[in-house]
Amino acid sequence: MPNPPKLTAEQRQAALKKAAKVRKERAELKEKLKMGNISLAELLKKAEKDEVAGKMKVVSVLESLPGLGKVKARKLMDEVGISETRRLQGLGANQREALIKHINK
């Protein structure tokens, strides 16, 4: 396993602040999804341009949807053919369409 990069105290502090900010933004996006303030289609569109949204894992996004838990989210991903490690920015056009189609049923 490679050693982590050598960082100064200031660089480490800046990296920790950036990571905390990104985690907060992702949590806010998942909460908006859960509350219905943003649709899955809108989030997928946002993920094309926004790095924070694009690096969210598909499984965690699906689990945030109302009515979908861990089991149903994984079953849906298997049906569509999406790996559990896939992130939103890595989805193909057909996978995006299939997800939206299944969610809107």
Secondary structure, DSSP 8 states (H G I E B T S, - for coil): --------HHHHHHHHHHHHHHHHHHHHHHHHHHHTSS-HHHHHHHHHH-HHHHTSBHHHHHHHSTT--HHHHHHHHHHHT--TT-BGGG--HHHHHHHHHHHT-
